[in-house]
Amino acid sequence: MMTSVVLAVMLGGVWLAATYRENGSRAILLPDQVMTLFPDPKPLTAFAFTDHENRVFDLSRLKGKWSFLFFGYTHCPDVCPTTLATLARAHESMVKSTAGAKDVQFVFISVDPKRDTAGKLGQYVTYFDASFLGVTGDNAQLGNLAGQLGAVYELAITPGVDNYPVYHSAAVFLVDPRARYHAVFAPPLDAEAISRRFELLRDLEGPEAT
Amino acid sequence: MKSRHLVGLIWALIPIAAAAEGADVSVRDAWVREAPPGVSMMAGYMVLQNNTSRAQMLVAARSSGFESVMIHRTRVKQGLTGMEHAPQVELLPNANLSFAPGGYHLMLLNPKRALRAGDRVDITLEFRGGLVISVAYEVRK
């Protein structure tokens, strides 16, 4: 007997499609297989998570920084560690760049709050990069933010089974310093490609985004 | 005396080299990703090379280093990424197949001792028809 919690909020493909912006230099970044930019970044609305240090992680924590968001779970042997290791390398490369990475944060959102306590999340994310944040929340809040980003996840919880499978979006979502959903990176993810695209985007957006 | 030892060593190494060269299936770049603290699920990767002119079927993997070993594949279906059990994996004649992040991998549950980068752990691969290969996987960060 399998209980499935399904949160499949897929937003229209048209909205996800990369589009040229007539007035902007963003066109030089498009079209792109690594990063999909949205013509009109969508402001996110309120949500409430808790981070791995038991602090509130809400909309205000996305303001003033570029945020790379990734949905996953710590009992994930393949995709999650691969993605976090890639993001750690991308971060390392941003740190070395001229603009640095002071205005950047990386947030691992666990869709498995039952197993991923704050303590476990902290150990997990900081293994990849000491600056990484791990956050989680209840199903309503996870569904809320996932829905706003067009992310999907599903927990195939089987009573009495510890190692239940979890399905999730493997994309990395980029939120700008005004807490607007700005771009998405689709797998397969490459650290150098991510950091290069991001640095170009940050240069182009500059003060407009902040 | 010294050279006799050397000759002896060379003679001793020849059968090993021959076995690796002439194997029906050979394995290279075998590694296991080090687990972050508190995590008991690991993944193993490798490149399998079928050196024969017929298909070879990988049907199982086992190791005394873990509670269980399963052949898994990461799949993406309608935007959802998940793992599924692969009961068998076919190696085409004279071709290679990669077990790599985001695709086929050995799912390694509950290591019996802590495995850190630089350690080695043996995993045995079983093929249909009775071919069995034991491979040393290097733990990497």
HADDOCK unambig.tbl for C-alpha pairs under 7 A between the chains (distance, minus, plus):
assign (segid A and resid 74 and name CA) (segid B and resid 39 and name CA) 6.91 0.50 0.50
assign (segid A and resid 75 and name CA) (segid B and resid 39 and name CA) 6.51 0.50 0.50
assign (segid A and resid 75 and name CA) (segid B and resid 41 and name CA) 6.25 0.50 0.50
assign (segid A and resid 76 and name CA) (segid B and resid 41 and name CA) 6.99 0.50 0.50
assign (segid A and resid 77 and name CA) (segid B and resid 41 and name CA) 5.42 0.50 0.50
assign (segid A and resid 77 and name CA) (segid B and resid 42 and name CA) 4.97 0.50 0.50
assign (segid A and resid 77 and name CA) (segid B and resid 43 and name CA) 5.45 0.50 0.50
assign (segid A and resid 78 and name CA) (segid B and resid 43 and name CA) 6.07 0.50 0.50
assign (segid A and resid 78 and name CA) (segid B and resid 101 and name CA) 5.93 0.50 0.50
assign (segid A and resid 78 and name CA) (segid B and resid 102 and name CA) 6.44 0.50 0.50
assign (segid A and resid 79 and name CA) (segid B and resid 101 and name CA) 6.73 0.50 0.50
assign (segid A and resid 79 and name CA) (segid B and resid 102 and name CA) 5.76 0.50 0.50
assign (segid A and resid 82 and name CA) (segid B and resid 101 and name CA) 6.56 0.50 0.50
assign (segid A and resid 120 and name CA) (segid B and resid 38 and name CA) 6.71 0.50 0.50
assign (segid A and resid 123 and name CA) (segid B and resid 37 and name CA) 6.02 0.50 0.50
assign (segid A and resid 124 and name CA) (segid B and resid 36 and name CA) 5.68 0.50 0.50
assign (segid A and resid 124 and name CA) (segid B and resid 37 and name CA) 6.14 0.50 0.50
assign (segid A and resid 127 and name CA) (segid B and resid 36 and name CA) 5.95 0.50 0.50
assign (segid A and resid 152 and name CA) (segid B and resid 79 and name CA) 6.98 0.50 0.50
assign (segid A and resid 152 and name CA) (segid B and resid 80 and name CA) 6.36 0.50 0.50
assign (segid A and resid 153 and name CA) (segid B and resid 80 and name CA) 6.50 0.50 0.50
assign (segid A and resid 166 and name CA) (segid B and resid 82 and name CA) 6.54 0.50 0.50
assign (segid A and resid 167 and name CA) (segid B and resid 80 and name CA) 5.58 0.50 0.50
assign (segid A and resid 167 and name CA) (segid B and resid 81 and name CA) 5.29 0.50 0.50
assign (segid A and resid 167 and name CA) (segid B and resid 82 and name CA) 4.57 0.50 0.50
assign (segid A and resid 168 and name CA) (segid B and resid 80 and name CA) 4.88 0.50 0.50
assign (segid A and resid 168 and name CA) (segid B and resid 81 and name CA) 5.15 0.50 0.50
assign (segid A and resid 168 and name CA) (segid B and resid 82 and name CA) 6.72 0.50 0.50
assign (segid A and resid 169 and name CA) (segid B and resid 79 and name CA) 5.77 0.50 0.50
assign (segid A and resid 169 and name CA) (segid B and resid 80 and name CA) 5.00 0.50 0.50
assign (segid A and resid 169 and name CA) (segid B and resid 81 and name CA) 5.70 0.50 0.50
assign (segid A and resid 170 and name CA) (segid B and resid 81 and name CA) 6.02 0.50 0.50
